[in-house]
Amino acid sequence: MIIPRPRKLAVLGGTVAYDPERVRLAPPDPDLGPEGYRLDVSPTAVDLTPGGDAGLFYARQTLALYGEALPLGTIEDRPKFPWRGLMLDVSRHFMPVDFVRRLIDLLALHKLNVLQLHLTDDQGWRLEIKRHPRLTEVSGEHYTHDDVRELVAYAAERFVRIVPEIGLPGHVQAALAAYPHLGNDPGRQLAVWDTWGISPHTLNLEESTITFFEEVLDEVIEIFPDEYVHVGGDECRPGEWERTPRAQERIRELGLPGAHAARTWITTRMAEHLRRRGRRLVYWHEKADGPRGATTMTWLDEQSGPLAALEGRDVVLAPHTRTYLDYPVEPEPGPFAPDRVLSLSHTYRFDPPPAPPGAEGRILGVQAQLWTEYMPTPADVERQAFPRLCAFAEVAWGSSGDYAGFLRRLDPHLARLAAQGVHVGPLIP
């Protein structure tokens, strides 16, 4: 068996070695869905029926992964969720283009189809913005427009979408280090933050700052063709807006109920701008006060997702207790609180809830996260991702449930990854 395992498998008994020459391609069957496929395996041939181009891609992967032990019978397979994602933080520690390309290959191998790149934060701005070049001049390593276009094309060939994240109005100290006039104290020269945690500095509430970030987003959508653009929106400290006379004046001018509402005002302006450009905003959900019509990622707990769907929001489920792969696999001394441990079994047993009856919003899918504060190298990222990303892939595909069976399939799968040079972390079931 393979990872993720097929959702429907009717076995006749016995196996046959996969031979590409014996595959007969049938016309697409729309009833299978664009990512679905059916394999009818006999001793002499394999009849492959795709639902669409992505389904054909996944079917061929399934055949190759079974290899010498392709089961005789019928496999009918399709994903449970259209959004099966992984977020990679390239701001805290920059990850080279070659590694991002390698990670795309690993996502495709596990039938994951979204790579969210966390491109900006307090500790670095990692995307070239030609209209505002100092954003990358003060942060050092970054991706050029050519880098992005190459990665987007590479991912598309493997049916992986790349969603860019430009964080605001908090987590912006790297931007303020480049352009102090974006902050609440324009005369203060900040440095790019060189520690972890959350910077207290935020964007100011001026129209010129809104225009600046509209220009940034315009350049982002020039090179990232995906429908979605993530703008962060989380962990925004309102202290500067509460203390700064000019911010208080703007809050009154805008008719906001207080400093706490400024975050939503800014993200709503970004959502409106993206909507005019034919794109959709995504943000990290903390309260029921995000932009209307935007897609929300619920990360604080497992209950927020269904509640956000009831509020009419489309939701990607990303609860930190199930999906933060930067958490250690067992309690250990270090920066993480005792409750911030994510074992392999706890990852596998994540049961994503559906949208409640009557909800106008949809549960689009699930996403795992790799925050890189404590992962300076690609090898560190791989060790944190694997083997837990294998478990998450079955959750995302919708074929999890048999943990003992998963463990039996995991050993040969990890051997396959190791043979490809993937750094695998400790296996602690």
C-alpha angles and dihedrals in degrees: 000000000000140000118280091027118220116266094227123032123168106186123197094190130268132045139246132204115257112250116180089207090065096054115111114197116219125199115276117275109212090199088072092062125239093286097037131098143174127219121195105193122195129166090262106034148009118226109205119198114182127196091212142328093295090049090054090051093050093045091055090048090052092051093049093047094052088051112158094008105055105158119237110239136050130318116192111180141171135150124263093217132040091209112061104161149172124198117211118195106216094165102072091044117011116233118208123242093249091058093047088053090050090049090052088056090052092049091052091048089057093043093247112147110189129066113186112197114207094210104170138038142133090291100051150348108225106180126081111241107186094195090056108028098171090072090078098027091070095043103049116208116053146145119266124216088257090053091053095046090051092049093046091052092045091051094046091057086059095043093251119136121210116219114193121217121207106179122220159200089002127028087051106120092117089057092047090050088058098040113020092183088074091067135077092255104044092182093059118094110212126189125226102275113262099191138060130255126061124313114228091218120105139176118275122244100245123130088234089062091050088052091049093056093042086058090049091051091047089058092045093056091048089068104025109062097187120120092236131069119183118215101181105224095178135120093014112167112215095199097105091049089051094049103036115089093210092050090050090050091052091048089056092045091052093046093236118162091233147315091295089068096055094084092057091045091057096044090047090054089052091048091052091049093049091047090056087053093051095255135117127231123229123193141175107263119227104144137013090260105089125124114293113250094021125122115246132210109210109209108153098075144339095261098060095072099064090041091053090050089053087055088058098259127135107236140207109195114226107153108178094223089062107026111032101105092181087073114098118258092233135014112288139159112271144074099323123093117240091255092054098083124119117192126195092251093049089052092050095047094056103126106195109219121231124238108278119255110280094019114145092202125076133226098233096183147278137294136198121212134220109190108186107206088117099027108080097165138045089244089058090051092051093049090053093045098048134099091005093060087060089058092045090052090062091048090051094045090048099239101108122114106096103078095173089052090048091055091051090053094042099070096060090040092055089048088055090051093047090052087057090054096255114155106233122199126223117303104230106162 
